[in-house]
Amino acid sequence: MEDIMLIIGLAVIFVGGFVGILLLVPSRTKRRRKSRRRK
């Protein structure tokens, strides 16, 4: 059962970091023009 808590903890940290990046990216992208590249 401890593994589930560990996975949830990592998921929360991962999602939190992902959301933080999504919030930071728009502010930087406004300065650059057409810098988007498809992965």
mmCIF entry with sequence, helices, sheets and N, C-alpha, C, O atoms, coordinates in Angstrom:
data_MODEL
# 
_entry.id   MODEL 
# 
_entity.id                         1 
_entity.type                       polymer 
_entity.pdbx_number_of_molecules   1 
# 
_entity_poly.entity_id                      1 
_entity_poly.type                           'polypeptide(L)' 
_entity_poly.nstd_linkage                   no 
_entity_poly.nstd_monomer                   no 
_entity_poly.pdbx_seq_one_letter_code       MEDIMLIIGLAVIFVGGFVGILLLVPSRTKRRRKSRRRK 
_entity_poly.pdbx_seq_one_letter_code_can   MEDIMLIIGLAVIFVGGFVGILLLVPSRTKRRRKSRRRK 
_entity_poly.pdbx_strand_id                 A 
# 
loop_
_entity_poly_seq.entity_id 
_entity_poly_seq.num 
_entity_poly_seq.mon_id 
_entity_poly_seq.hetero 
1 1  MET n 
1 2  GLU n 
1 3  ASP n 
1 4  ILE n 
1 5  MET n 
1 6  LEU n 
1 7  ILE n 
1 8  ILE n 
1 9  GLY n 
1 10 LEU n 
1 11 ALA n 
1 12 VAL n 
1 13 ILE n 
1 14 PHE n 
1 15 VAL n 
1 16 GLY n 
1 17 GLY n 
1 18 PHE n 
1 19 VAL n 
1 20 GLY n 
1 21 ILE n 
1 22 LEU n 
1 23 LEU n 
1 24 LEU n 
1 25 VAL n 
1 26 PRO n 
1 27 SER n 
1 28 ARG n 
1 29 THR n 
1 30 LYS n 
1 31 ARG n 
1 32 ARG n 
1 33 ARG n 
1 34 LYS n 
1 35 SER n 
1 36 ARG n 
1 37 ARG n 
1 38 ARG n 
1 39 LYS n 
# 
_struct_asym.id          A 
_struct_asym.entity_id   1 
# 
_struct_conf.conf_type_id            HELX_P 
_struct_conf.id                      HELX_P1 
_struct_conf.pdbx_PDB_helix_id       AA1 
_struct_conf.beg_label_comp_id       GLU 
_struct_conf.beg_label_asym_id       A 
_struct_conf.beg_label_seq_id        2 
_struct_conf.pdbx_beg_PDB_ins_code   ? 
_struct_conf.end_label_comp_id       THR 
_struct_conf.end_label_asym_id       A 
_struct_conf.end_label_seq_id        29 
_struct_conf.pdbx_end_PDB_ins_code   ? 
_struct_conf.beg_auth_comp_id        GLU 
_struct_conf.beg_auth_asym_id        A 
_struct_conf.beg_auth_seq_id         2 
_struct_conf.end_auth_comp_id        THR 
_struct_conf.end_auth_asym_id        A 
_struct_conf.end_auth_seq_id         29 
_struct_conf.pdbx_PDB_helix_class    1 
_struct_conf.details                 ? 
_struct_conf.pdbx_PDB_helix_length   28 
# 
_struct_conf_type.id          HELX_P 
_struct_conf_type.criteria    ? 
_struct_conf_type.reference   ? 
# 
loop_
_atom_site.group_PDB 
_atom_site.id 
_atom_site.type_symbol 
_atom_site.label_atom_id 
_atom_site.label_alt_id 
_atom_site.label_comp_id 
_atom_site.label_asym_id 
_atom_site.label_entity_id 
_atom_site.label_seq_id 
_atom_site.pdbx_PDB_ins_code 
_atom_site.Cartn_x 
_atom_site.Cartn_y 
_atom_site.Cartn_z 
_atom_site.occupancy 
_atom_site.B_iso_or_equiv 
_atom_site.pdbx_formal_charge 
_atom_site.auth_seq_id 
_atom_site.auth_comp_id 
_atom_site.auth_asym_id 
_atom_site.auth_atom_id 
_atom_site.pdbx_PDB_model_num 
ATOM 1   N N  . MET A 1 1  ? 0.838 -1.212 0.000   1.00 0.00 ? 1  MET A N  1 
ATOM 2   C CA . MET A 1 1  ? 0.000 0.000  0.000   1.00 0.00 ? 1  MET A CA 1 
ATOM 3   C C  . MET A 1 1  ? 0.869 1.257  0.000   1.00 0.00 ? 1  MET A C  1 
ATOM 4   O O  . MET A 1 1  ? 0.440 2.308  -0.477  1.00 0.00 ? 1  MET A O  1 
ATOM 5   N N  . GLU A 1 2  ? 2.081 1.154  0.530   1.00 0.00 ? 2  GLU A N  1 
ATOM 6   C CA . GLU A 1 2  ? 2.972 2.324  0.584   1.00 0.00 ? 2  GLU A CA 1 
ATOM 7   C C  . GLU A 1 2  ? 3.381 2.771  -0.818  1.00 0.00 ? 2  GLU A C  1 
ATOM 8   O O  . GLU A 1 2  ? 3.617 3.954  -1.062  1.00 0.00 ? 2  GLU A O  1 
ATOM 9   N N  . ASP A 1 3  ? 3.463 1.801  -1.736  1.00 0.00 ? 3  ASP A N  1 
ATOM 10  C CA . ASP A 1 3  ? 3.856 2.142  -3.108  1.00 0.00 ? 3  ASP A CA 1 
ATOM 11  C C  . ASP A 1 3  ? 2.849 3.105  -3.733  1.00 0.00 ? 3  ASP A C  1 
ATOM 12  O O  . ASP A 1 3  ? 3.224 4.008  -4.480  1.00 0.00 ? 3  ASP A O  1 
ATOM 13  N N  . ILE A 1 4  ? 1.560 2.901  -3.418  1.00 0.00 ? 4  ILE A N  1 
ATOM 14  C CA . ILE A 1 4  ? 0.513 3.761  -3.983  1.00 0.00 ? 4  ILE A CA 1 
ATOM 15  C C  . ILE A 1 4  ? 0.716 5.203  -3.523  1.00 0.00 ? 4  ILE A C  1 
ATOM 16  O O  . ILE A 1 4  ? 0.606 6.133  -4.322  1.00 0.00 ? 4  ILE A O  1 
ATOM 17  N N  . MET A 1 5  ? 1.009 5.386  -2.251  1.00 0.00 ? 5  MET A N  1 
ATOM 18  C CA . MET A 1 5  ? 1.219 6.730  -1.713  1.00 0.00 ? 5  MET A CA 1 
ATOM 19  C C  . MET A 1 5  ? 2.431 7.383  -2.374  1.00 0.00 ? 5  MET A C  1 
ATOM 20  O O  . MET A 1 5  ? 2.420 8.578  -2.667  1.00 0.00 ? 5  MET A O  1 
ATOM 21  N N  . LEU A 1 6  ? 3.484 6.580  -2.606  1.00 0.00 ? 6  LEU A N  1 
ATOM 22  C CA . LEU A 1 6  ? 4.696 7.103  -3.231  1.00 0.00 ? 6  LEU A CA 1 
ATOM 23  C C  . LEU A 1 6  ? 4.410 7.537  -4.666  1.00 0.00 ? 6  LEU A C  1 
ATOM 24  O O  . LEU A 1 6  ? 4.862 8.594  -5.107  1.00 0.00 ? 6  LEU A O  1 
ATOM 25  N N  . ILE A 1 7  ? 3.655 6.711  -5.390  1.00 0.00 ? 7  ILE A N  1 
ATOM 26  C CA . ILE A 1 7  ? 3.302 7.032  -6.778  1.00 0.00 ? 7  ILE A CA 1 
ATOM 27  C C  . ILE A 1 7  ? 2.460 8.302  -6.830  1.00 0.00 ? 7  ILE A C  1 
ATOM 28  O O  . ILE A 1 7  ? 2.676 9.166  -7.680  1.00 0.00 ? 7  ILE A O  1 
ATOM 29  N N  . ILE A 1 8  ? 1.491 8.410  -5.907  1.00 0.00 ? 8  ILE A N  1 
ATOM 30  C CA . ILE A 1 8  ? 0.634 9.603  -5.861  1.00 0.00 ? 8  ILE A CA 1 
ATOM 31  C C  . ILE A 1 8  ? 1.482 10.836 -5.574  1.00 0.00 ? 8  ILE A C  1 
ATOM 32  O O  . ILE A 1 8  ? 1.276 11.891 -6.172  1.00 0.00 ? 8  ILE A O  1 
ATOM 33  N N  . GLY A 1 9  ? 2.428 10.700 -4.664  1.00 0.00 ? 9  GLY A N  1 
ATOM 34  C CA . GLY A 1 9  ? 3.300 11.822 -4.311  1.00 0.00 ? 9  GLY A CA 1 
ATOM 35  C C  . GLY A 1 9  ? 4.107 12.282 -5.515  1.00 0.00 ? 9  GLY A C  1 
ATOM 36  O O  . GLY A 1 9  ? 4.213 13.480 -5.781  1.00 0.00 ? 9  GLY A O  1 
ATOM 37  N N  . LEU A 1 10 ? 4.678 11.318 -6.246  1.00 0.00 ? 10 LEU A N  1 
ATOM 38  C CA . LEU A 1 10 ? 5.461 11.667 -7.438  1.00 0.00 ? 10 LEU A CA 1 
ATOM 39  C C  . LEU A 1 10 ? 4.564 12.289 -8.503  1.00 0.00 ? 10 LEU A C  1 
ATOM 40  O O  . LEU A 1 10 ? 4.968 13.221 -9.199  1.00 0.00 ? 10 LEU A O  1 
ATOM 41  N N  . ALA A 1 11 ? 3.344 11.768 -8.625  1.00 0.00 ? 11 ALA A N  1 
ATOM 42  C CA . ALA A 1 11 ? 2.402 12.292 -9.623  1.00 0.00 ? 11 ALA A CA 1 
ATOM 43  C C  . ALA A 1 11 ? 2.056 13.744 -9.314  1.00 0.00 ? 11 ALA A C  1 
ATOM 44  O O  . ALA A 1 11 ? 1.997 14.581 -10.215 1.00 0.00 ? 11 ALA A O  1 
ATOM 45  N N  . VAL A 1 12 ? 1.826 14.039 -8.030  1.00 0.00 ? 12 VAL A N  1 
ATOM 46  C CA . VAL A 1 12 ? 1.480 15.410 -7.621  1.00 0.00 ? 12 VAL A CA 1 
ATOM 47  C C  . VAL A 1 12 ? 2.636 16.358 -7.927  1.00 0.00 ? 12 VAL A C  1 
ATOM 48  O O  . VAL A 1 12 ? 2.424 17.462 -8.428  1.00 0.00 ? 12 VAL A O  1 
ATOM 49  N N  . ILE A 1 13 ? 3.867 15.920 -7.620  1.00 0.00 ? 13 ILE A N  1 
ATOM 50  C CA . ILE A 1 13 ? 5.051 16.751 -7.880  1.00 0.00 ? 13 ILE A CA 1 
ATOM 51  C C  . ILE A 1 13 ? 5.220 16.965 -9.385  1.00 0.00 ? 13 ILE A C  1 
ATOM 52  O O  . ILE A 1 13 ? 5.514 18.072 -9.834  1.00 0.00 ? 13 ILE A O  1 
ATOM 53  N N  . PHE A 1 14 ? 5.031 15.893 -10.157 1.00 0.00 ? 14 PHE A N  1 
ATOM 54  C CA . PHE A 1 14 ? 5.185 15.978 -11.609 1.00 0.00 ? 14 PHE A CA 1 
ATOM 55  C C  . PHE A 1 14 ? 4.156 16.927 -12.215 1.00 0.00 ? 14 PHE A C  1 
ATOM 56  O O  . PHE A 1 14 ? 4.491 17.786 -13.031 1.00 0.00 ? 14 PHE A O  1 
ATOM 57  N N  . VAL A 1 15 ? 2.894 16.759 -11.803 1.00 0.00 ? 15 VAL A N  1 
ATOM 58  C CA . VAL A 1 15 ? 1.818 17.617 -12.316 1.00 0.00 ? 15 VAL A CA 1 
ATOM 59  C C  . VAL A 1 15 ? 2.048 19.063 -11.890 1.00 0.00 ? 15 VAL A C  1 
ATOM 60  O O  . VAL A 1 15 ? 1.845 19.988 -12.676 1.00 0.00 ? 15 VAL A O  1 
ATOM 61  N N  . GLY A 1 16 ? 2.471 19.249 -10.649 1.00 0.00 ? 16 GLY A N  1 
ATOM 62  C CA . GLY A 1 16 ? 2.731 20.604 -10.141 1.00 0.00 ? 16 GLY A CA 1 
ATOM 63  C C  . GLY A 1 16 ? 3.816 21.288 -10.959 1.00 0.00 ? 16 GLY A C  1 
ATOM 64  O O  . GLY A 1 16 ? 3.686 22.459 -11.316 1.00 0.00 ? 16 GLY A O  1 
ATOM 65  N N  . GLY A 1 17 ? 4.885 20.558 -11.256 1.00 0.00 ? 17 GLY A N  1 
ATOM 66  C CA . GLY A 1 17 ? 5.973 21.119 -12.051 1.00 0.00 ? 17 GLY A CA 1 
ATOM 67  C C  . GLY A 1 17 ? 5.524 21.394 -13.473 1.00 0.00 ? 17 GLY A C  1 
ATOM 68  O O  . GLY A 1 17 ? 5.893 22.406 -14.070 1.00 0.00 ? 17 GLY A O  1 
ATOM 69  N N  . PHE A 1 18 ? 4.712 20.472 -14.018 1.00 0.00 ? 18 PHE A N  1 
ATOM 70  C CA . PHE A 1 18 ? 4.213 20.634 -15.388 1.00 0.00 ? 18 PHE A CA 1 
ATOM 71  C C  . PHE A 1 18 ? 3.344 21.884 -15.502 1.00 0.00 ? 18 PHE A C  1 
ATOM 72  O O  . PHE A 1 18 ? 3.474 22.660 -16.448 1.00 0.00 ? 18 PHE A O  1 
ATOM 73  N N  . VAL A 1 19 ? 2.453 22.068 -14.522 1.00 0.00 ? 19 VAL A N  1 
ATOM 74  C CA . VAL A 1 19 ? 1.576 23.249 -14.508 1.00 0.00 ? 19 VAL A CA 1 
ATOM 75  C C  . VAL A 1 19 ? 2.410 24.515 -14.362 1.00 0.00 ? 19 VAL A C  1 
ATOM 76  O O  . VAL A 1 19 ? 2.128 25.530 -14.999 1.00 0.00 ? 19 VAL A O  1 
ATOM 77  N N  . GLY A 1 20 ? 3.438 24.449 -13.521 1.00 0.00 ? 20 GLY A N  1 
ATOM 78  C CA . GLY A 1 20 ? 4.311 25.612 -13.324 1.00 0.00 ? 20 GLY A CA 1 
ATOM 79  C C  . GLY A 1 20 ? 4.994 26.000 -14.622 1.00 0.00 ? 20 GLY A C  1 
ATOM 80  O O  . GLY A 1 20 ? 5.109 27.183 -14.941 1.00 0.00 ? 20 GLY A O  1 
ATOM 81  N N  . ILE A 1 21 ? 5.453 24.990 -15.380 1.00 0.00 ? 21 ILE A N  1 
ATOM 82  C CA . ILE A 1 21 ? 6.105 25.251 -16.667 1.00 0.00 ? 21 ILE A CA 1 
ATOM 83  C C  . ILE A 1 21 ? 5.103 25.872 -17.642 1.00 0.00 ? 21 ILE A C  1 
ATOM 84  O O  . ILE A 1 21 ? 5.433 26.811 -18.367 1.00 0.00 ? 21 ILE A O  1 
ATOM 85  N N  . LEU A 1 22 ? 3.876 25.339 -17.653 1.00 0.00 ? 22 LEU A N  1 
ATOM 86  C CA . LEU A 1 22 ? 2.852 25.863 -18.559 1.00 0.00 ? 22 LEU A CA 1 
ATOM 87  C C  . LEU A 1 22 ? 2.547 27.321 -18.245 1.00 0.00 ? 22 LEU A C  1 
ATOM 88  O O  . LEU A 1 22 ? 2.238 28.104 -19.144 1.00 0.00 ? 22 LEU A O  1 
ATOM 89  N N  . LEU A 1 23 ? 2.633 27.685 -16.970 1.00 0.00 ? 23 LEU A N  1 
ATOM 90  C CA . LEU A 1 23 ? 2.350 29.072 -16.570 1.00 0.00 ? 23 LEU A CA 1 
ATOM 91  C C  . LEU A 1 23 ? 3.527 29.985 -16.920 1.00 0.00 ? 23 LEU A C  1 
ATOM 92  O O  . LEU A 1 23 ? 3.333 31.165 -17.210 1.00 0.00 ? 23 LEU A O  1 
ATOM 93  N N  . LEU A 1 24 ? 4.746 29.439 -16.893 1.00 0.00 ? 24 LEU A N  1 
ATOM 94  C CA . LEU A 1 24 ? 5.936 30.254 -17.168 1.00 0.00 ? 24 LEU A CA 1 
ATOM 95  C C  . LEU A 1 24 ? 6.180 30.417 -18.668 1.00 0.00 ? 24 LEU A C  1 
ATOM 96  O O  . LEU A 1 24 ? 6.662 31.462 -19.107 1.00 0.00 ? 24 LEU A O  1 
ATOM 97  N N  . VAL A 1 25 ? 5.855 29.401 -19.446 1.00 0.00 ? 25 VAL A N  1 
ATOM 98  C CA . VAL A 1 25 ? 6.119 29.424 -20.892 1.00 0.00 ? 25 VAL A CA 1 
ATOM 99  C C  . VAL A 1 25 ? 5.414 30.574 -21.616 1.00 0.00 ? 25 VAL A C  1 
ATOM 100 O O  . VAL A 1 25 ? 6.064 31.281 -22.386 1.00 0.00 ? 25 VAL A O  1 
ATOM 101 N N  . PRO A 1 26 ? 4.100 30.791 -21.398 1.00 0.00 ? 26 PRO A N  1 
ATOM 102 C CA . PRO A 1 26 ? 3.391 31.859 -22.120 1.00 0.00 ? 26 PRO A CA 1 
ATOM 103 C C  . PRO A 1 26 ? 4.053 33.227 -21.963 1.00 0.00 ? 26 PRO A C  1 
ATOM 104 O O  . PRO A 1 26 ? 4.100 33.996 -22.923 1.00 0.00 ? 26 PRO A O  1 
ATOM 105 N N  . SER A 1 27 ? 4.557 33.542 -20.790 1.00 0.00 ? 27 SER A N  1 
ATOM 106 C CA . SER A 1 27 ? 5.188 34.844 -20.553 1.00 0.00 ? 27 SER A CA 1 
ATOM 107 C C  . SER A 1 27 ? 6.459 34.991 -21.392 1.00 0.00 ? 27 SER A C  1 
ATOM 108 O O  . SER A 1 27 ? 6.808 36.094 -21.812 1.00 0.00 ? 27 SER A O  1 
ATOM 109 N N  . ARG A 1 28 ? 7.145 33.876 -21.630 1.00 0.00 ? 28 ARG A N  1 
ATOM 110 C CA . ARG A 1 28 ? 8.373 33.920 -22.433 1.00 0.00 ? 28 ARG A CA 1 
ATOM 111 C C  . ARG A 1 28 ? 8.062 33.895 -23.922 1.00 0.00 ? 28 ARG A C  1 
ATOM 112 O O  . ARG A 1 28 ? 8.758 34.515 -24.726 1.00 0.00 ? 28 ARG A O  1 
ATOM 113 N N  . THR A 1 29 ? 7.009 33.170 -24.279 1.00 0.00 ? 29 THR A N  1 
ATOM 114 C CA . THR A 1 29 ? 6.680 33.017 -25.705 1.00 0.00 ? 29 THR A CA 1 
ATOM 115 C C  . THR A 1 29 ? 6.188 34.319 -26.317 1.00 0.00 ? 29 THR A C  1 
ATOM 116 O O  . THR A 1 29 ? 6.282 34.509 -27.529 1.00 0.00 ? 29 THR A O  1 
ATOM 117 N N  . LYS A 1 30 ? 5.664 35.217 -25.490 1.00 0.00 ? 30 LYS A N  1 
ATOM 118 C CA . LYS A 1 30 ? 5.162 36.487 -26.020 1.00 0.00 ? 30 LYS A CA 1 
ATOM 119 C C  . LYS A 1 30 ? 6.294 37.309 -26.637 1.00 0.00 ? 30 LYS A C  1 
ATOM 120 O O  . LYS A 1 30 ? 6.074 38.040 -27.603 1.00 0.00 ? 30 LYS A O  1 
ATOM 121 N N  . ARG A 1 31 ? 7.494 37.194 -26.088 1.00 0.00 ? 31 ARG A N  1 
ATOM 122 C CA . ARG A 1 31 ? 8.627 37.969 -26.593 1.00 0.00 ? 31 ARG A CA 1 
ATOM 123 C C  . ARG A 1 31 ? 9.144 37.409 -27.917 1.00 0.00 ? 31 ARG A C  1 
ATOM 124 O O  . ARG A 1 31 ? 9.570 38.159 -28.795 1.00 0.00 ? 31 ARG A O  1 
ATOM 125 N N  . ARG A 1 32 ? 9.100 36.080 -28.049 1.00 0.00 ? 32 ARG A N  1 
ATOM 126 C CA . ARG A 1 32 ? 9.616 35.453 -29.270 1.00 0.00 ? 32 ARG A CA 1 
ATOM 127 C C  . ARG A 1 32 ? 8.512 35.278 -30.301 1.00 0.00 ? 32 ARG A C  1 
ATOM 128 O O  . ARG A 1 32 ? 7.364 35.013 -29.946 1.00 0.00 ? 32 ARG A O  1 
ATOM 129 N N  . ARG A 1 33 ? 8.853 35.424 -31.570 1.00 0.00 ? 33 ARG A N  1 
ATOM 130 C CA . ARG A 1 33 ? 7.862 35.272 -32.627 1.00 0.00 ? 33 ARG A CA 1 
ATOM 131 C C  . ARG A 1 33 ? 8.101 33.995 -33.417 1.00 0.00 ? 33 ARG A C  1 
ATOM 132 O O  . ARG A 1 33 ? 9.208 33.738 -33.891 1.00 0.00 ? 33 ARG A O  1 
ATOM 133 N N  . LYS A 1 34 ? 7.036 33.191 -33.551 1.00 0.00 ? 34 LYS A N  1 
ATOM 134 C CA . LYS A 1 34 ? 7.077 31.959 -34.344 1.00 0.00 ? 34 LYS A CA 1 
ATOM 135 C C  . LYS A 1 34 ? 8.267 31.074 -33.958 1.00 0.00 ? 34 LYS A C  1 
ATOM 136 O O  . LYS A 1 34 ? 8.995 30.589 -34.824 1.00 0.00 ? 34 LYS A O  1 
ATOM 137 N N  . SER A 1 35 ? 8.453 30.873 -32.660 1.00 0.00 ? 35 SER A N  1 
ATOM 138 C CA . SER A 1 35 ? 9.579 30.051 -32.209 1.00 0.00 ? 35 SER A CA 1 
ATOM 139 C C  . SER A 1 35 ? 9.113 28.632 -31.880 1.00 0.00 ? 35 SER A C  1 
ATOM 140 O O  . SER A 1 35 ? 9.887 27.807 -31.395 1.00 0.00 ? 35 SER A O  1 
ATOM 141 N N  . ARG A 1 36 ? 7.826 28.363 -32.153 1.00 0.00 ? 36 ARG A N  1 
ATOM 142 C CA . ARG A 1 36 ? 7.298 27.030 -31.831 1.00 0.00 ? 36 ARG A CA 1 
ATOM 143 C C  . ARG A 1 36 ? 7.787 25.994 -32.831 1.00 0.00 ? 36 ARG A C  1 
ATOM 144 O O  . ARG A 1 36 ? 7.768 26.218 -34.041 1.00 0.00 ? 36 ARG A O  1 
ATOM 145 N N  . ARG A 1 37 ? 8.223 24.858 -32.305 1.00 0.00 ? 37 ARG A N  1 
ATOM 146 C CA . ARG A 1 37 ? 8.656 23.758 -33.171 1.00 0.00 ? 37 ARG A CA 1 
ATOM 147 C C  . ARG A 1 37 ? 7.896 22.502 -32.804 1.00 0.00 ? 37 ARG A C  1 
ATOM 148 O O  . ARG A 1 37 ? 7.703 22.207 -31.624 1.00 0.00 ? 37 ARG A O  1 
ATOM 149 N N  . ARG A 1 38 ? 7.465 21.761 -33.810 1.00 0.00 ? 38 ARG A N  1 
ATOM 150 C CA . ARG A 1 38 ? 6.717 20.526 -33.536 1.00 0.00 ? 38 ARG A CA 1 
ATOM 151 C C  . ARG A 1 38 ? 7.655 19.416 -33.125 1.00 0.00 ? 38 ARG A C  1 
ATOM 152 O O  . ARG A 1 38 ? 8.714 19.225 -33.724 1.00 0.00 ? 38 ARG A O  1 
ATOM 153 N N  . LYS A 1 39 ? 7.254 18.676 -32.088 1.00 0.00 ? 39 LYS A N  1 
ATOM 154 C CA . LYS A 1 39 ? 8.095 17.557 -31.646 1.00 0.00 ? 39 LYS A CA 1 
ATOM 155 C C  . LYS A 1 39 ? 7.589 16.261 -32.258 1.00 0.00 ? 39 LYS A C  1 
ATOM 156 O O  . LYS A 1 39 ? 8.159 15.198 -32.011 1.00 0.00 ? 39 LYS A O  1 
# 
